[in-house]
Amino acid sequence: MSGPAESRQVHTVSRVTAMIRQLLTSELPPLWVQGEVTDVSRPSSGHIYFALKDKGSVLRCIMWRSDAQRLAVELEDGMAVLC
């Protein structure tokens, strides 16, 4: 029996991340997303972790500390937002 490296091409995490970034930036135009904020978390790193949801789906999100510091309002569960 062969292991994963012998039967399939194996990529590093960095390579997969680069592939995803390239795919998203080449296939998706700049866009706006409307949804309801849920699961807001503010760890000591200063980043904000949250989800945007609608009736059918959920997007997990991260707002980096540098962006979070510039927010005019505090993100709260239940807020309707346009990002």
Buried (B, 14 or more C-beta within 10 A) or exposed (E): EEEEEEEEEEEEEEEEEEEEEEEEEEEEEEEEEEBBBBEBEBEEEEBBBBBBBEEEEEEEBEBEEEEBEEEEEEBEEEBEEEE
